[in-house]
Amino acid sequence: MSRSRKKPRNGKSKRQLEALAQGRKSRRTPRTQFTAPALVSRQNLTIHELQKNLIHYKKQFEAYKSRYYNERKRNARLTKANEQMKARQKLVQIEATRLRGMLERGESKARKVEQEMRSQIARLWERIVGLEASRKELVRDRTVIRKRTQRLLSAKRALERRVSALKKVKPAHTYRLMRKGVYTRQARSLARYLAATGMAEEKIGKALNEVSAMLGVKLDHTMSKRTVQRCILEGGIAADLQLAYEMAKVSKLCFSSDSTSHRHIEYESRQIAMQVIDYSNPDADPTWQMRSLGVGTSVDHSSETQVAGLRKRLEELAALFNDSPLSKRTGIRFYPDDFAYKLIGTSGDHAADQKKSHRALEEWKKSVVYQRLGEEALFSSNNLQVVALLLGLKAQQIQLVGGQEAWDRLTEDEKAAAHSVVVREVGKQVFENLPQDDQNRLSRFIRTGCCMHKDLNCFKGGDKRMQEMWGSKCRTPPVLLANKENAGVIAGVRDGEALNADQTRALEASKRGGSKAAELGGMICNNKDTKKGQQDSYKFWMNLHNGYDVPYPDVSNTRYGSHGEAAATILMHRDAFILFMQHVHDSKERPGHTNVEKNFTSALTDIPTLTELAVLAVYHVAVSRPFMSYVRRHPNILDLEDFFKQKTDLLDRVIGQPTLWTTPGAAHRDIFVDGGKPDERAIEVFKAIHDLAPKLPDLDDAVIAFASGARDTFVERFSDEFKSGNGIDSLTADERKELFFPSTNDANEGALGAWRLAQRRRVSETLHKFNSSKQALSNGTEDFIIHILTEEEDHQHLRRSARDRDESKLQDAIKRAQIEANNAKVAINRAKEAKREANRKKREMELSETARNLVLDDAEIAGLSVDAINMQLNFHRDAEKDLDIPKEDRVPAKSKMGSQKVRIEQLKKAVARYKARSGEPEAALVAGPSSFSGFDDNYEDDYFDDHS
C-alpha cells in the first residue's frame, strides 16, 4: 500500500491553496485594469487549472474508492474468520467434553483392570509358589531318574558286551515259528496281539522278522497276511467257545444290548454279565465280568428282530461248543434255553424297543422255567401218574388242533412243539404249587437302565422346562437364533402385521436359548466336518490370546455332556470368545459374519441366553460330572439306590433355595450331588457364574425351572428301578451283593463305536473278522486258550472251524439277508399302496354315484339306510373340506356320530349349507359330480370304519 501524503488541516493540497489565492487576487483587481485579450487569457488559464484539479480530484476519488472497497473486503474476511473461529471453538468445547467423559470411563475401567490384574497377580503368585514346589520335586525326580539311567546304561553296556561275546562264540539262533507245517500256538497268539494293536495284517510277518533280527534271532518263516487273518478268526472261535463254556457253568446272567445305524444298516451289540474266574489265577473267587457276544446286524430295529437275533446267536454258540473237543472232554453241554433259564434280567437304555425286548425275554424265561419244571416233575413221577396226567393234556391238544385226523396230519416238528406245550402246562401247575419264595426266585426278572442316559435325559428335561419358563412367567426370552433361510423370512415381519404361513413356520422352526448357542459354538469352533468352521484358527487364536489351549467340547458330534461343558467353556472365556468373533469378522476379504457367526455373536451378549448358559453350566459341574464320576466308581447299579435319593434331595434343595448355586458361600455338600470337594474346573465355572450373576435378573427362576424339570424327569421316568414292584425292592441285602446289573451301557456303546471307527480305518474289514479280534481282546480269550484249551485237538478244532467260517461267506449272507428284508418291505409297501389306490378308486366311484343321486329333501333323508346316510355325509364332508367353514359347523367324523339320529341331523345341516351355496336344488343335482374333489387320505378311516 502506497504511503499517503500529509494533508493540511482543511484537507486541501498546497497547489490547491495557491490556485485559490491567485483567484482571489485576480478578483480584487479592478476590471478596468485588464484588457479584453488579457481577460480572456486569464480565464483560459483558470479553466485549465480547474480541469487539472478536476482530473486530480477524480484520481484521488478513485484511490479513496479502491481503498474503501479493499477495507470492506478485508472487514468481510475478518468477520467470516471470526465466525469460523467461534464455530471451531464450539467444536473444541464439545470434543473436550467428550474426551473428559472418555477419560473418566477410562479411569473407571483402569481401576477395574487394576483390581482384576491384582487378583490375577495374586492367583499367578499362588501358582508360581505351587510351580516352584513342583519344580523342586521335578528336580529331585530328575536326579533320581538320572542316577537310574546311569545304572541302566551301565547294565546295558554290560549286556551288550555279553551279547557281543556270545555272538563271537555262537552263530545266530534260528527260531522255528512252525512245527510240522503248522504255526505254533505262541506265534499265532503273537499275531493276534499285533493285529489287535492296530498293525496292518500284511506287515505283521515283516515286523516279526525285523524284531527278531534286532535280537540276533532268525525266523524260519515269514508269516503271510492270509495266515494272520486265519489266526484272528481262530481267536474269534476260541472266544465263542469261551462264552458257551462260561454260560454253561454259571448260575446267573444279566444281558444288555444297544443298537445303532451305520451307512443305513442296523447294528446291534450284545453283552453278558456273569461271574467268571480269572484263568491266570484259578484259585481266586469268581467275579462279575462283562463278556461280549459281538456286534451283529439286524434287518430292522424292532424288538422281535432283536430277540430273534439273540436266539440265533446263542444257537450258533451252542452248535459250535457242543461239537468241540472241550465239550466232549468235560461233558459240559450248552443250549440257548440254558441262557434264558439263568437270565436274571436285562440292562440297557430307556428306549421303547429295549423295554419290549425285556418283556419278550421275560416270556422266554418263563416258558423255559415251566418246561424244566414240567420235565422234572414228569421224570420224578411214576409211570401211572405220568400217563394219567399226559392223557388229559394231550387230549386237550388234539382237540385244539381240530381232532385226531388233524393231529395225524401234523409234522413231527409240529407234534414236538405241541408236546412241549403239554410239558409247559405241567410245569406251570408245578410252579403255582411252589412256595412263594421259590416262585419269586425262579420268576425274578429285573430291568435296569443306563445311568448315563438317565442323567442325559434329566439334562434335556431341565432344559425344556427352563425354555418354557420364559413364556409362563412373561419374561423376555432369549434372542431368536434362526438359520439363514428362516432369518430371511422373519426379517420381513412387521410389528402389528399378521403373520403369513411362511413366517409362522419360520418362527416355529427357529430355536433359541443356551443349548442352541452352545451348538452354534460347536459349529464354528469344533465342527465335525473338518472343512467347515474355524477349526485350528480358533485353537491358535485362543492359545495366543490366553497362553493356553481352550478346547471346545465336541457338541457337533453330540458327545455326552458336551452341551453343559460347552456352556461352561463359553462363560469362563466369554470375553475371549467376543474378541475372537470380532477377529473372525475382520479377518475376511470382505469383513462380515455368516448367519451362524452372527447368531453366536448375538448370543454372547444376550442376557436371557447367558442366563440359560449359566444354568446349563452350573448343572453340568454340580450334578452331571460328579454323578457320572460316582457311577463309574460303582459299576453295580444295585448299589446306587441311596445315591439316587441323594440326587433327588439335592435338586429339591436347589428348587427351594436356588442361591445355593447362584451365590458363593454354600457348603460343598449342598452344591454337588456327591457332596465332595470340587475340582479346579468346577471352581472356575462357579466363579464365572457368580461374577456374571448380578447382570442376570432371571437366573434364580431359571435355576428353579431347570432343577424342577430335571427332578421330575428323574423321579417320574428314570429312577423306577428302585420303585415298589420292579423287583429290586424285594431283594435282600445278601441278594443285592450276589447279583450284578451294570450301571452304564458303556460296553455296548463302546463296541458300536469301535465298529464305526474300524470301518473308517479298514473299509473292507468284514464284521465277523472284527468280532473275532474285538471279542478275543475284551473277553480275555488268550488266557482261556492258554489255561483251558490245552490239548492239541482243541487247536486243531480252532483251525478247522476258522477255515469253515472263513469259507462260509458270512458277509455275503449278511448282505443277502438285508436285501431280502428290503425287498420284503418294498413288497409290503407296494401292496399297501395298491390297496390305498383301490380304495381311492372305489371311493371316487361311490362319491360320484352319490353326487348323481344326491338327497336334498328332509323327508327322504329320514327314510335312508345307514349306509346311504354315510355315503351322503361322505359327499358333503368332501365338498366342504376346501371351503371356508368353521370347524364346528363341518361334517364331523363318523366316530363322533354315534347314533343314526345324530347322523341324520348332521346330514340335514349339511344339505342346508349345500342349498345355501348352490341356490337351487336342481342346479345342485346337475353340478353334483363336478363338485367332487377327489380322495383325501386324512378321511380314509372315517370313510371305511363301518365296512372294516
PEJO-V144534 format. One record per backbone hydrogen bond with DSSP energy under -0.5 kcal/mol. CO is the residue of the C=O (numbers start at 0). NH is the residue of the N-H. E is the energy in kcal/mol with one decimal. If there is no record, write none. Layout:
BEGIN
co: (CO,CO)
nh: (NH,NH)
e: (E,E)
END
This chain:
BEGIN
co: (4,7,11,12,13,14,15,16,17,18,19,20,21,22,23,24,29,30,34,35,36,37,38,39,40,41,42,43,44,45,46,47,48,49,50,51,52,53,54,55,56,57,58,59,60,61,62,63,64,65,66,67,68,69,70,71,72,73,74,75,76,77,78,79,80,81,82,83,84,85,86,87,88,89,90,91,92,93,94,95,96,97,98,99,100,101,102,103,104,105,106,107,108,109,110,111,112,113,114,115,116,117,118,119,120,121,122,123,124,125,126,127,128,129,130,131,132,133,134,135,136,137,138,139,140,141,142,143,144,145,146,147,148,149,150,151,152,153,154,155,156,157,158,159,160,161,162,163,164,165,172,172,174,174,176,178,181,183,184,185,186,187,188,189,190,191,192,193,194,199,199,200,200,202,203,204,205,206,207,208,209,210,211,212,215,217,220,223,224,225,226,227,228,229,230,231,232,233,234,235,236,237,238,239,240,241,242,243,244,245,252,252,253,254,255,257,259,261,264,265,266,267,268,269,269,270,271,271,272,273,273,275,276,277,278,280,280,286,288,290,293,295,297,301,302,303,304,305,306,307,308,309,310,311,312,313,314,315,316,317,318,320,320,323,324,325,326,326,334,334,335,336,337,338,341,343,344,345,346,347,350,351,352,353,354,355,356,357,358,359,360,361,362,363,364,365,366,367,368,369,370,371,372,373,374,375,376,381,382,383,384,385,386,387,388,389,390,391,392,393,394,395,396,397,397,398,402,403,404,406,410,411,412,413,414,415,416,417,418,419,420,421,422,423,424,425,426,427,428,429,430,434,435,436,437,438,439,445,447,449,450,451,452,453,454,455,456,457,458,459,460,461,462,463,464,465,466,467,468,469,470,478,479,480,482,483,484,485,486,488,489,493,499,500,501,502,503,504,505,510,512,513,514,515,516,517,518,519,520,521,523,523,527,528,533,534,534,535,536,537,538,539,540,541,541,542,552,553,553,554,558,560,561,562,563,564,565,566,567,568,570,572,573,574,575,576,577,578,579,580,581,582,584,584,588,593,594,595,596,597,598,599,600,601,601,602,604,605,606,607,608,609,610,611,612,613,614,615,616,617,618,618,619,621,622,623,624,625,626,627,628,629,630,634,634,635,636,639,640,641,642,643,644,645,646,647,648,649,650,651,652,656,657,657,658,662,666,667,667,671,678,679,680,681,682,683,684,685,686,687,688,689,691,692,694,695,697,698,699,700,701,702,703,704,705,706,707,708,709,710,711,712,712,713,718,719,720,722,726,727,731,732,733,734,740,742,744,745,746,747,748,749,750,751,752,753,754,755,756,757,761,765,766,767,768,769,770,771,772,773,774,775,775,776,779,779,780,781,782,783,783,787,790,791,792,793,794,795,796,797,798,799,800,801,802,803,804,804,808,809,810,811,812,813,814,815,816,817,818,819,820,821,822,823,824,825,826,827,828,829,830,831,832,833,834,835,836,837,838,839,840,841,842,843,844,845,846,847,848,850,853,856,857,858,859,860,864,865,866,867,868,869,870,871,872,873,874,875,876,877,879,882,885,885,886,889,892,893,895,898,899,900,901,902,903,904,905,906,907,908,909,910,911,912,913,914,917,919,920,921,922,923,926,927,928,935,936,938,939,940,943,943)
nh: (6,10,7,16,17,18,19,20,21,22,23,24,25,26,27,28,32,33,38,39,40,41,42,43,44,45,46,47,48,49,50,51,52,53,54,55,56,57,58,59,60,61,62,63,64,65,66,67,68,69,70,71,72,73,74,75,76,77,78,79,80,81,82,83,84,85,86,87,88,89,90,91,92,93,94,95,96,97,98,99,100,101,102,103,104,105,106,107,108,109,110,111,112,113,114,115,116,117,118,119,120,121,122,123,124,125,126,127,128,129,130,131,132,133,134,135,136,137,138,139,140,141,142,143,144,145,146,147,148,149,150,151,152,153,154,155,156,157,158,159,160,161,162,163,164,165,166,167,168,169,174,217,176,219,183,181,178,187,188,189,190,191,192,193,194,195,196,198,197,202,203,203,204,206,207,208,209,210,211,212,213,214,216,215,172,174,222,227,228,229,230,231,232,233,234,235,236,237,238,239,240,241,242,243,244,245,246,247,248,249,343,344,272,346,270,268,266,264,261,297,259,295,257,292,293,255,273,290,253,275,288,286,278,280,281,277,283,275,273,271,269,267,265,305,306,307,308,309,310,311,312,313,314,315,316,317,318,319,320,321,322,323,326,327,328,329,330,331,337,338,339,340,341,342,252,445,254,447,256,449,354,355,356,357,358,359,360,361,362,363,364,365,366,367,368,369,370,371,372,373,374,375,376,377,378,379,380,385,386,387,388,389,390,391,392,393,394,395,396,397,398,399,400,401,402,401,406,407,408,409,414,415,416,417,418,419,420,421,422,423,424,425,426,427,428,429,430,431,432,432,433,438,439,440,441,442,443,345,347,453,454,455,456,457,458,459,460,461,462,463,464,465,466,467,468,469,470,471,472,474,473,512,481,510,486,487,488,489,490,491,492,496,503,504,505,506,507,508,509,480,516,517,518,519,520,521,522,523,524,525,533,534,529,531,536,537,538,539,540,541,542,543,544,545,547,546,554,556,558,557,561,564,565,566,567,568,569,570,571,572,573,576,577,578,579,580,581,582,583,584,585,586,587,591,590,597,598,599,600,601,602,603,604,604,605,605,606,609,610,611,612,613,614,615,616,617,618,619,620,621,622,623,624,672,626,627,628,629,630,631,632,633,633,636,742,638,639,643,644,645,646,647,648,649,650,651,652,653,654,655,656,659,660,661,662,665,669,670,671,674,682,683,684,685,686,687,688,689,690,691,692,693,694,695,696,698,701,702,703,704,705,706,707,708,709,710,711,712,713,714,715,716,717,717,721,722,727,725,729,730,735,736,737,738,636,450,748,749,750,751,752,753,754,755,756,757,758,759,760,761,764,769,770,771,772,773,774,775,776,777,778,780,781,779,782,783,784,785,786,787,788,789,794,795,796,797,798,799,800,801,802,803,804,805,806,807,807,809,812,813,814,815,816,817,818,819,820,821,822,823,824,825,826,827,828,829,830,831,832,833,834,835,836,837,838,839,840,841,842,843,844,845,846,847,848,849,850,851,852,853,855,860,861,862,862,863,868,869,870,871,872,873,874,875,876,877,878,879,880,880,882,884,888,889,889,891,895,896,897,902,903,904,905,906,907,908,909,910,911,912,913,914,915,916,917,918,919,923,924,925,926,927,930,930,931,938,939,942,943,944,946,947)
e: (-0.5,-1.5,-0.8,-1.8,-2.2,-2.4,-2.1,-2.4,-2.4,-2.0,-2.2,-2.1,-2.3,-1.5,-1.5,-0.9,-1.5,-1.0,-2.5,-2.2,-2.7,-2.5,-2.4,-2.4,-2.1,-2.3,-2.6,-2.4,-2.4,-2.5,-2.8,-2.3,-2.5,-3.0,-2.8,-2.4,-3.0,-2.6,-2.3,-2.6,-3.0,-2.7,-2.3,-2.7,-3.0,-2.8,-2.5,-2.5,-2.5,-2.3,-2.5,-2.5,-2.5,-2.5,-2.4,-2.3,-2.6,-2.6,-2.5,-2.7,-2.9,-2.3,-2.3,-2.7,-2.5,-2.3,-2.5,-2.8,-2.3,-2.1,-2.4,-2.7,-2.1,-2.3,-3.0,-2.5,-2.2,-2.6,-2.8,-2.3,-2.0,-2.8,-2.8,-2.2,-2.8,-3.2,-2.6,-2.3,-3.1,-2.9,-2.2,-2.2,-3.4,-2.8,-2.6,-3.1,-3.3,-2.4,-2.5,-3.0,-3.2,-2.5,-2.7,-3.5,-2.7,-2.3,-2.6,-2.9,-2.6,-2.5,-3.3,-2.7,-2.1,-2.6,-3.1,-2.3,-2.1,-2.9,-2.9,-2.2,-2.8,-3.5,-2.3,-2.2,-3.2,-3.0,-2.3,-2.5,-3.2,-2.5,-2.2,-2.6,-3.0,-2.2,-2.4,-3.0,-2.9,-2.2,-2.6,-3.1,-2.4,-2.1,-3.1,-2.8,-2.2,-2.5,-2.6,-1.8,-1.5,-3.6,-0.6,-3.2,-0.8,-1.8,-2.8,-1.2,-3.3,-2.2,-2.6,-2.4,-2.1,-2.0,-2.2,-2.5,-2.2,-2.2,-1.4,-1.7,-1.3,-1.3,-0.6,-0.8,-0.5,-2.3,-2.3,-1.7,-2.3,-2.5,-2.4,-2.3,-1.9,-1.4,-3.5,-1.2,-0.9,-3.4,-0.6,-2.0,-2.2,-2.0,-2.4,-2.1,-2.1,-2.3,-1.8,-1.6,-2.3,-2.5,-2.1,-2.0,-2.4,-2.5,-2.2,-2.3,-2.6,-2.6,-2.7,-2.0,-1.0,-1.9,-3.1,-0.5,-3.0,-2.1,-2.9,-3.1,-3.4,-0.9,-2.6,-1.8,-2.4,-3.2,-1.8,-2.8,-0.6,-2.4,-0.5,-3.3,-1.7,-0.7,-2.6,-2.6,-0.8,-1.8,-0.5,-0.5,-1.8,-2.5,-2.1,-3.0,-1.7,-3.6,-0.7,-1.7,-2.7,-2.4,-2.4,-2.0,-2.3,-2.2,-2.1,-2.4,-2.2,-2.0,-2.0,-2.6,-2.5,-2.3,-2.7,-2.7,-0.9,-2.0,-0.5,-1.9,-2.6,-2.3,-2.0,-0.5,-1.6,-1.0,-1.6,-2.5,-1.9,-0.8,-2.1,-2.4,-2.0,-2.1,-0.9,-1.8,-1.7,-2.3,-2.3,-1.9,-1.8,-2.1,-2.5,-2.1,-2.1,-2.1,-2.6,-2.4,-2.3,-2.1,-2.8,-2.4,-2.3,-2.6,-2.6,-2.5,-2.4,-2.7,-2.4,-2.4,-2.7,-2.0,-0.8,-2.2,-2.7,-2.6,-2.1,-2.9,-2.3,-0.9,-1.5,-3.1,-2.2,-1.7,-1.9,-2.7,-2.3,-2.1,-1.8,-0.7,-2.8,-0.6,-1.9,-2.4,-1.3,-1.2,-2.4,-2.6,-2.2,-1.9,-2.5,-2.2,-1.8,-1.6,-2.4,-2.8,-1.8,-1.8,-2.5,-2.5,-1.7,-2.2,-2.9,-2.2,-1.0,-0.7,-1.3,-2.3,-2.7,-2.1,-2.5,-2.5,-0.8,-2.0,-1.3,-1.7,-2.3,-2.1,-2.3,-2.0,-2.4,-1.9,-2.7,-2.6,-2.2,-2.3,-2.1,-2.3,-2.1,-1.8,-1.1,-0.7,-0.5,-2.1,-2.2,-2.8,-0.9,-0.6,-0.6,-0.6,-2.9,-1.6,-1.3,-3.0,-1.8,-1.2,-2.1,-1.8,-2.4,-2.6,-2.5,-2.3,-2.3,-2.2,-1.5,-2.7,-2.0,-2.5,-1.8,-2.4,-2.3,-1.7,-1.9,-1.6,-3.1,-1.8,-3.8,-0.9,-0.8,-2.2,-2.2,-0.7,-1.4,-3.1,-2.2,-2.5,-2.3,-2.4,-2.6,-3.0,-0.6,-1.9,-2.4,-0.7,-1.6,-1.9,-2.0,-2.2,-2.5,-2.3,-2.0,-2.2,-2.6,-2.2,-2.3,-1.6,-0.9,-2.4,-2.4,-2.2,-2.5,-2.5,-1.8,-2.3,-2.6,-2.2,-2.2,-1.5,-0.6,-1.5,-0.6,-2.7,-2.4,-2.5,-2.4,-2.2,-2.3,-1.5,-0.5,-1.1,-0.7,-0.5,-0.6,-2.6,-2.2,-2.1,-2.5,-2.4,-1.9,-2.7,-2.5,-2.5,-2.3,-1.8,-2.2,-2.0,-2.4,-1.8,-2.8,-2.4,-2.5,-2.5,-2.2,-2.3,-2.3,-2.4,-1.0,-0.6,-1.1,-0.6,-2.2,-1.8,-1.8,-2.5,-1.9,-2.0,-2.0,-2.0,-2.6,-2.0,-2.2,-2.1,-2.2,-2.3,-2.3,-2.0,-2.1,-1.8,-1.9,-1.4,-1.9,-0.5,-1.2,-1.4,-2.5,-1.1,-1.9,-2.2,-2.2,-2.5,-2.2,-2.2,-2.2,-2.8,-2.3,-1.5,-1.6,-0.5,-1.6,-2.2,-0.7,-1.4,-2.3,-2.5,-2.3,-2.5,-2.7,-2.8,-2.4,-2.5,-2.8,-2.5,-2.8,-2.2,-2.3,-3.1,-2.5,-1.6,-1.1,-0.7,-0.9,-1.2,-0.6,-1.6,-0.7,-1.6,-2.1,-1.4,-1.6,-2.3,-2.9,-3.0,-2.4,-3.2,-1.9,-2.4,-2.3,-2.5,-1.9,-2.0,-2.3,-2.5,-2.0,-1.3,-2.2,-3.4,-1.5,-2.0,-2.6,-1.9,-1.9,-3.0,-2.9,-1.5,-1.8,-2.7,-2.7,-2.1,-0.5,-0.6,-0.5,-1.1,-2.6,-2.3,-2.5,-2.4,-1.6,-2.0,-1.2,-2.2,-2.1,-1.9,-2.3,-2.5,-2.6,-2.3,-2.0,-2.3,-2.6,-2.3,-2.0,-0.7,-0.5,-0.5,-1.9,-2.3,-2.2,-2.8,-2.6,-2.1,-2.6,-2.9,-2.3,-2.5,-2.9,-2.6,-2.3,-2.5,-2.6,-2.4,-2.7,-2.7,-2.3,-2.4,-2.6,-2.7,-2.4,-2.8,-2.5,-2.5,-2.7,-2.4,-2.5,-2.6,-2.5,-2.3,-2.3,-2.3,-2.9,-2.3,-2.5,-2.4,-2.4,-1.4,-1.1,-0.8,-0.6,-2.2,-1.8,-0.7,-0.7,-1.5,-2.4,-2.3,-2.2,-2.4,-2.6,-2.4,-2.1,-2.0,-2.7,-2.3,-2.3,-1.6,-0.7,-0.6,-1.2,-1.9,-1.2,-0.7,-0.9,-0.5,-1.8,-1.2,-0.7,-1.5,-2.4,-2.1,-2.2,-2.3,-2.3,-2.0,-2.2,-2.6,-2.2,-2.2,-2.2,-2.7,-2.0,-1.7,-2.5,-2.6,-0.9,-1.8,-2.0,-1.9,-2.8,-0.9,-1.1,-1.1,-1.3,-1.7,-1.5,-2.1,-1.4,-1.0,-0.7,-0.7)
END
